[in-house]
């Protein structure tokens, strides 16, 4: 059984905090199982966006993990990231948005290989 989204988000923000990275919940989604989107603002007008990995990349031996993939290999303009988040919320109103600020772009997510 996967952790509730609210618990995962709280733990993720705590992880960021211990590394000295500011993070906050920008949009609270469904408590139990809302999709989580993580925006990393690099403080130069750009940002990275990490989205839930497609189901096809999950490993049957670790079904409870949350895996993420970046929407692009390089940072995008923040406006482009915000447009993508707006589309995601229209599609899934139960989604969460978590935002951190880190010049180095650290994300602290275990990424799925795609």
TORKOL-4160 file (C-alpha; in steps of 0.2 Angstrom, whole numbers, padded with zeros to 4 digits, m for minus):
114
<pt num="1" X="0000" Y="0000" Z="0000"/>
<pt num="2" X="0007" Y="0017" Z="m0005"/>
<pt num="3" X="0008" Y="0031" Z="0008"/>
<pt num="4" X="m0006" Y="0044" Z="0007"/>
<pt num="5" X="m0001" Y="0059" Z="m0004"/>
<pt num="6" X="m0002" Y="0071" Z="0011"/>
<pt num="7" X="0011" Y="0060" Z="0021"/>
<pt num="8" X="0022" Y="0059" Z="0006"/>
<pt num="9" X="0022" Y="0078" Z="0004"/>
<pt num="10" X="0026" Y="0081" Z="0022"/>
<pt num="11" X="0040" Y="0069" Z="0022"/>
<pt num="12" X="0047" Y="0076" Z="0006"/>
<pt num="13" X="0046" Y="0094" Z="0012"/>
<pt num="14" X="0055" Y="0088" Z="0028"/>
<pt num="15" X="0069" Y="0081" Z="0017"/>
<pt num="16" X="0071" Y="0097" Z="0008"/>
<pt num="17" X="0072" Y="0107" Z="0024"/>
<pt num="18" X="0085" Y="0096" Z="0032"/>
<pt num="19" X="0096" Y="0100" Z="0016"/>
<pt num="20" X="0093" Y="0119" Z="0018"/>
<pt num="21" X="0081" Y="0120" Z="0004"/>
<pt num="22" X="0065" Y="0130" Z="0005"/>
<pt num="23" X="0049" Y="0121" Z="0000"/>
<pt num="24" X="0031" Y="0123" Z="0002"/>
<pt num="25" X="0014" Y="0116" Z="m0004"/>
<pt num="26" X="0007" Y="0127" Z="m0017"/>
<pt num="27" X="m0009" Y="0117" Z="m0020"/>
<pt num="28" X="m0016" Y="0104" Z="m0009"/>
<pt num="29" X="m0024" Y="0090" Z="m0018"/>
<pt num="30" X="m0033" Y="0074" Z="m0013"/>
<pt num="31" X="m0027" Y="0068" Z="0004"/>
<pt num="32" X="m0027" Y="0050" Z="0000"/>
<pt num="33" X="m0020" Y="0048" Z="m0018"/>
<pt num="34" X="m0018" Y="0064" Z="m0027"/>
<pt num="35" X="m0005" Y="0065" Z="m0040"/>
<pt num="36" X="0010" Y="0075" Z="m0034"/>
<pt num="37" X="0020" Y="0087" Z="m0046"/>
<pt num="38" X="0036" Y="0095" Z="m0040"/>
<pt num="39" X="0042" Y="0111" Z="m0046"/>
<pt num="40" X="0061" Y="0116" Z="m0043"/>
<pt num="41" X="0063" Y="0135" Z="m0045"/>
<pt num="42" X="0082" Y="0138" Z="m0049"/>
<pt num="43" X="0080" Y="0157" Z="m0045"/>
<pt num="44" X="0085" Y="0163" Z="m0062"/>
<pt num="45" X="0068" Y="0163" Z="m0070"/>
<pt num="46" X="0069" Y="0145" Z="m0074"/>
<pt num="47" X="0062" Y="0129" Z="m0066"/>
<pt num="48" X="0062" Y="0110" Z="m0067"/>
<pt num="49" X="0046" Y="0101" Z="m0066"/>
<pt num="50" X="0045" Y="0083" Z="m0060"/>
<pt num="51" X="0029" Y="0073" Z="m0064"/>
<pt num="52" X="0023" Y="0056" Z="m0058"/>
<pt num="53" X="0031" Y="0042" Z="m0069"/>
<pt num="54" X="0020" Y="0032" Z="m0081"/>
<pt num="55" X="0014" Y="0016" Z="m0073"/>
<pt num="56" X="0025" Y="0006" Z="m0086"/>
<pt num="57" X="0041" Y="0011" Z="m0077"/>
<pt num="58" X="0036" Y="0004" Z="m0060"/>
<pt num="59" X="0045" Y="m0012" Z="m0054"/>
<pt num="60" X="0033" Y="m0025" Z="m0047"/>
<pt num="61" X="0045" Y="m0029" Z="m0033"/>
<pt num="62" X="0043" Y="m0011" Z="m0026"/>
<pt num="63" X="0025" Y="m0006" Z="m0030"/>
<pt num="64" X="0023" Y="0006" Z="m0015"/>
<pt num="65" X="0036" Y="0019" Z="m0021"/>
<pt num="66" X="0032" Y="0035" Z="m0029"/>
<pt num="67" X="0043" Y="0038" Z="m0045"/>
<pt num="68" X="0045" Y="0054" Z="m0054"/>
<pt num="69" X="0052" Y="0059" Z="m0071"/>
<pt num="70" X="0057" Y="0077" Z="m0077"/>
<pt num="71" X="0047" Y="0085" Z="m0091"/>
<pt num="72" X="0063" Y="0091" Z="m0099"/>
<pt num="73" X="0081" Y="0087" Z="m0097"/>
<pt num="74" X="0086" Y="0105" Z="m0095"/>
<pt num="75" X="0077" Y="0119" Z="m0085"/>
<pt num="76" X="0062" Y="0128" Z="m0093"/>
<pt num="77" X="0056" Y="0145" Z="m0092"/>
<pt num="78" X="0045" Y="0147" Z="m0076"/>
<pt num="79" X="0031" Y="0153" Z="m0087"/>
<pt num="80" X="0031" Y="0136" Z="m0097"/>
<pt num="81" X="0031" Y="0126" Z="m0081"/>
<pt num="82" X="0017" Y="0136" Z="m0074"/>
<pt num="83" X="0007" Y="0133" Z="m0091"/>
<pt num="84" X="0010" Y="0115" Z="m0089"/>
<pt num="85" X="0004" Y="0115" Z="m0071"/>
<pt num="86" X="m0012" Y="0124" Z="m0076"/>
<pt num="87" X="m0016" Y="0111" Z="m0089"/>
<pt num="88" X="m0012" Y="0097" Z="m0076"/>
<pt num="89" X="m0024" Y="0105" Z="m0063"/>
<pt num="90" X="m0038" Y="0106" Z="m0076"/>
<pt num="91" X="m0035" Y="0088" Z="m0081"/>
<pt num="92" X="m0034" Y="0082" Z="m0062"/>
<pt num="93" X="m0041" Y="0094" Z="m0049"/>
<pt num="94" X="m0035" Y="0082" Z="m0035"/>
<pt num="95" X="m0017" Y="0085" Z="m0039"/>
<pt num="96" X="m0004" Y="0092" Z="m0027"/>
<pt num="97" X="0009" Y="0105" Z="m0032"/>
<pt num="98" X="0025" Y="0106" Z="m0021"/>
<pt num="99" X="0038" Y="0120" Z="m0025"/>
<pt num="100" X="0055" Y="0121" Z="m0019"/>
<pt num="101" X="0069" Y="0134" Z="m0022"/>
<pt num="102" X="0086" Y="0129" Z="m0025"/>
<pt num="103" X="0099" Y="0137" Z="m0037"/>
<pt num="104" X="0108" Y="0120" Z="m0039"/>
<pt num="105" X="0091" Y="0112" Z="m0044"/>
<pt num="106" X="0092" Y="0098" Z="m0032"/>
<pt num="107" X="0076" Y="0088" Z="m0031"/>
<pt num="108" X="0079" Y="0074" Z="m0019"/>
<pt num="109" X="0068" Y="0062" Z="m0029"/>
<pt num="110" X="0072" Y="0045" Z="m0034"/>
<pt num="111" X="0069" Y="0046" Z="m0053"/>
<pt num="112" X="0062" Y="0033" Z="m0064"/>
<pt num="113" X="0073" Y="0028" Z="m0079"/>
<pt num="114" X="0063" Y="0031" Z="m0095"/>
